[in-house]
């Protein structure tokens, strides 16, 4: 039975995604709704993403210093912080935060609309719920997640820089030199490509859980929890496979 | 494509024709061959016990559910076979007032009432807000355009839901339990409103309810759904004088009888 439900749900998600992608390119697209979602996903998430990034960058610097000091490689802190932030922690932690904020609110909002018949009301007025509710969120996530990730990458690296230069006394020029030394543009791009996929995961899972919600307030609660948990796990699993794929392509 | 059912001036006299409609959920057979014709400009009230499948029937007619078998013709087209744009065209000529009103709670009352116009027409803001004001006045509400649905009482929400539907002047309006959840006085207010709009816009209305007071007040004809079929159709007077023991028991509300 579990396997059956899993397969049914996977099928529903795939169908929803294909509808959303088709909806992205069919007029009319209401810019106002996309912008509203961009504000929600991007700007409103920025403060908490920035706090996450600066502390992650700083703690990375502290941990790396603690290990590297033993072998006299302290000046390479910047290398480790830069690569870790851009390739892994920036995209993944940002996505997890967005999953917590936006995935949950999407599932809760759409779930409430589902159980109070607002989604049915849209359909009776010849408005496609996927087009009206899901497509603007997908556009917004595709645009904002990479942008948010660029911010967190740099804020994280700045956190590492502050620790390296002001706490451990590494010369500023040397720290920056060691950071950019190994960090090729492809590494950063690789993180941004990941963040695009994470954005799709967050929005599709959030919308799906909302659209299939049933059973009153309890059902909405379950849909919300399930959206965050499912999206977070999928982000981590996809992160692994995307990393393997992206590095294979690099040769 | 349009067969029979037309008068001399070519207008459809049967707006909705339901033929042998079946629907089951899992292993529970809800509808077992429903047949019902709804004429133009009439108020058809479908009565039946709670949970007998009235709402399912309504959801099938407005295409929120797909039947297992049978035909539903609206404006002469079998909607069970329609998809996409063709279906949207039918939906734009019909409207639904939901039991819980189903107002969009992220939008203001004004945006709710103007929703269809914002989505489907190129009318500018001032024209739409004029129409919104006019339709709200029709349902007896004024100056609440900037409020949110959460600030209104249940009865007011029902009125706004009505205004939202008549804003685009559909030809058929469906009502799911319009008087459920509001007090009898407000309920009769809603009933009067349904009648008033019916006459003003020469609508066809389909009302699903288990409230007999309301059914007698508004119905031109009443149909009783029981055990998955329509067992009797008639004017309120005919229904009052029914010989059918099931209908008799339902309209008088007796605890003892064929319905257990």
HADDOCK unambig.tbl for C-alpha pairs under 7 A between the chains (distance, minus, plus):
assign (segid A and resid 116 and name CA) (segid B and resid 100 and name CA) 6.86 0.50 0.50
assign (segid A and resid 116 and name CA) (segid B and resid 102 and name CA) 5.84 0.50 0.50
assign (segid A and resid 117 and name CA) (segid B and resid 102 and name CA) 5.39 0.50 0.50
assign (segid A and resid 118 and name CA) (segid B and resid 102 and name CA) 4.77 0.50 0.50
assign (segid A and resid 118 and name CA) (segid B and resid 103 and name CA) 6.45 0.50 0.50
assign (segid A and resid 118 and name CA) (segid B and resid 104 and name CA) 6.13 0.50 0.50
assign (segid A and resid 120 and name CA) (segid B and resid 64 and name CA) 6.94 0.50 0.50
assign (segid A and resid 121 and name CA) (segid B and resid 102 and name CA) 6.49 0.50 0.50
assign (segid A and resid 124 and name CA) (segid B and resid 62 and name CA) 6.79 0.50 0.50
assign (segid A and resid 124 and name CA) (segid B and resid 91 and name CA) 5.92 0.50 0.50
assign (segid A and resid 124 and name CA) (segid B and resid 95 and name CA) 6.58 0.50 0.50
assign (segid A and resid 124 and name CA) (segid B and resid 96 and name CA) 6.64 0.50 0.50
assign (segid A and resid 125 and name CA) (segid B and resid 91 and name CA) 6.25 0.50 0.50
assign (segid A and resid 125 and name CA) (segid B and resid 92 and name CA) 6.13 0.50 0.50
assign (segid A and resid 125 and name CA) (segid B and resid 95 and name CA) 6.97 0.50 0.50
assign (segid A and resid 125 and name CA) (segid B and resid 116 and name CA) 6.51 0.50 0.50
assign (segid A and resid 126 and name CA) (segid B and resid 88 and name CA) 5.00 0.50 0.50
assign (segid A and resid 126 and name CA) (segid B and resid 91 and name CA) 5.69 0.50 0.50
assign (segid A and resid 126 and name CA) (segid B and resid 92 and name CA) 6.13 0.50 0.50
